[in-house]
Amino acid sequence: MDSLSQIVLGASVQGAILGKYQGRKAYLYGAMLGTLPDLDVLIRYGDPVSNMTYHRGFSHSLIVLTIVGLLGAWLITRYHRWRDMPFPYSARRLALAMTLALTTHPILDSFTVYGTQLFWPLQESLSLTPFSIASIFIIDPLYTLPLLFAMIFGLVKGRSLSVFKQGLLANFQRLAVIMLMVSSSYLLLSLGLKYQAQDKAEQTLAAAGINDIARIKTMPVLPTILMWRTLAEDDNKQLIELRGSILDKRLPEYRYLTQYADSQAIQAAIPQTNQHYAKRLDWFSGDWTGYRTQTPNSDSTKNNEQLVVDDLRMMAGDTAFFSFVLATKNPENNQWQAIEPIDAPVVTIDNKPQPSRFELIKQGFERVFDDSVVDDGWELVDED
């Protein structure tokens, strides 16, 4: 998730548990702990493929973060005892607050499509695909706003916020707990809507006579859990994209991703020295990758054909958010030669710019409220 969501989540967790004792500081400390795992973006691994696939690795491990939370709480309590400083709450409460403020970060991240190694290093050593529930977009204001509300009130009111007096949540700050329950309920709702969106996508495939589906993956589209996109692959390795909204009266529209028709052959043509990049991207994405070739628009490299791999899970129109060049074609011998991976340039057709994400969102809502709208290249099915 975005940094703001992680900040307010960490702040709300620690504020709920320690707000009665630490006041405003609880929300500040929680905000810092909540954003701590994402500091791994400061590490540079030498190429964009490694930067992408090593993110949400060790720093997002529930194993590592639990150790950090427990060890941090132990060190803080030892320091207070050494300095003979007052400690108005138990070490157990502090350990709970710090551990949850840290571990809720990767748990929330796992609800997005990107991929999170919750059990690093076991996950990578066993070649287990990173967790990707894919029920919420990386930015979702409806998830973030309740927690932002809790954080602001906690910073303003401090210790004066009401607390639960009895029961399991004794001495927890009530507002933060309630807002955490609201945001968690939104996550549960996203799971239900994802199931509904995928069911409608499967109805489209069946109505279109596409029955030999080998696998399928559904994910939300910015900005809320109302818009959904589904990828499907048939037994012939043909890729199909479907899109629609849970508000749609009609079934989702679909199209074949023909730009990846030769994906397997192109992948096999990657020089051996760069095959490990392709394998790592395949592992990271759960094999939702597409391989294609392109010629950049720049005149200086007009004859320099590029071999490109796209992460198909995160795309706007025909443009992948994560797209890398793994090889270029030598015009002298017409052979692919490996290069250090670079971010693939966006290639336009007839100098027509690709629509922005927000333009695609606008088009999506237009389709919801006007059944006659169908974009070029997309097909509708007859529900009868």
Summary of the structure (lengths in Angstrom):
residues: 384
radius of gyration: 24.0
end to end distance: 40.0
largest distance: 78.5
contacts: 1217
relative contact order: 0.10
helix: 48%
strand: 17%
